[in-house]
Every structure is written in structure tokens, then in C-alpha cells.
Amino acid sequence: MNIWRKVRRVKKLKKKIILMLVLAIVLSFSIVGYAIEGPEMVTVSAGTAPDGNKSIDYDIEMGKYEVTFEEYIVFCNDTGKFIPDDEGWGKGTRPVINVSWYDAVEYCNWLSKQEGLNPAYDTSGSKNTWSLKDYPQNLEGYRLPTSNEWEYVAHGGVNGNNTKYAGSDNIDEVAWYNFNSGMETHPVGKKKPNELGIYDMSGNVSEWTNTSDGSNYRVTRGGSFYDFAEDFELSSYYSQTMSSCYDFLGFRLTKSKTD
């Protein structure tokens, strides 16, 4: 009788081990699946924005959302890079913060490699020499938008409505800013998107661009949960040193349509 009890226990243990292995395989596929499929991107056609000031003469893809902690942590786990501080607000689908321009560039190149794309950035030298390999329209991999591309997309592209903010003249409809944010970030995609279906181009976090504003500065766009409403007008911009890491600063992906 004792022998049969032992046999049953062994069988139960085997079932538990098999179940744990199956769960581990499912989880590993979910992580790899993200790396292969990449983020949600929105195609933006060339043209002139309704304000008449911003144009692009090539099609691009822009991230539907700001890059989240959830996405960035996959990169950190794969590369051994330090996971940024979330300031106690939570990670998940909140936009990743406390990332420098260099961090964002490394993420772009890593994601490009995951998808078998030619990385957009040359990072072979010292950090202060990192740059795009060619003109943006000629590049295949993920990158940060230029300031001009960012503003064109924020305006809704060629079929936008020339609103004051990205998608509305009412800032509360589209943005987390200092009067409604509780002075912290929020999960992406909770406000109304702009005409292209792209979220949080006004508010939540300011976003790095590729555009230089001095030898070691890059333009940032969009305003953040920390800012006043006047900082969200689509022509407004600031700049930060490329090594800056702040709790109000993240990034969004862009990719040129080369096919």
C-alpha cells in the first residue's frame, strides 16, 4: 500500500513539473513575441500639416504610445542594463522615465536588431559621437523622431484639424498636465488620441527627439505631467543635455517607410 502511495505522489509531482515547464515556455514565448512583433506603430503619410508650417516629404511610422516601462524592461533584461527608477508611481504601461537620449538610442538599435532591421544609429564611437547613419528617410531601423516630424504628427498630419494641442483645443481631453495629473505619470492611452490615433503627444511625459539644439543638447517635445497648459502648444519645445535623466522625460519611436 505504501508503495502505491509513493507511486501516486511521484505521478502528481511529475504533473506539477510538467505544468511549471509549460508555463515557463508560454512566458518565454510572450517575451520573445514582443521583441519580434515590436510596438504598435501608426503610418503617417507625407504632406503639410494644417498649420501650413510643418511638412515631411516621406512617409513614416510613429509609435501609437510612448515607450512603456513594460517594453523597456524587456530590453533591460536582455542586455543587463539598469532598470530606471519609476519614482514609486508604478511601471507596467506607464511611460518609461529617467532615461537619457543615449538610453533611448540604445533601445532603438536593440529593437531594430530584434526585428532583423538595420539599426539607424552609429554607436561605434564614444557617446558624444553617436548619430544617425544617414538622412532619416533613408534609414530602416527604429529611431527617435526629428522635431519637425514630431510636430507634423502631433498636428495630425496632412488631415489634421489645426488644434491647439495634439487632437483637441481642450487640454483636459488629451493631456496629463500639472492641473489634472496628480503630479505623476499615468498609463499610456488613457486620454483622447489625436486625429491619427496617436496618444499622449500632449502631456504625460516630454519626449526626446533627434534634433540638435547645441553640441550636446537635444530638443524635447510635448510637455509633461509637471508642466502648465501653455507648455503644451504644439509649437513649444525645450532642450536637455543628452545625458539628462528626469522623471518627466521619456520617448516615442519612429521609423521611416522604406519599402
Secondary structure, DSSP 8 states (H G I E B T S, - for coil): -HHHHHHHHHHHHHHHHHHHHHHHHHHHHHHHHHHHH---EEEE-SEE-TTSS-EESS-EEEESS--BHHHHHHHHHHHT------TTS--TTSB--S--HHHHHHHHHHHHHHTT---SEE-SS-GGG-EESS-GGG--S-B---HHHHHHHHTTGGG----SBTTBS-HHHH---TTTS-SS---TT-S---TTS---SSSSSEEEEEEESSTTEEEEES--TTS-GGGGSTT--EEEETT---TTEE---EEE---
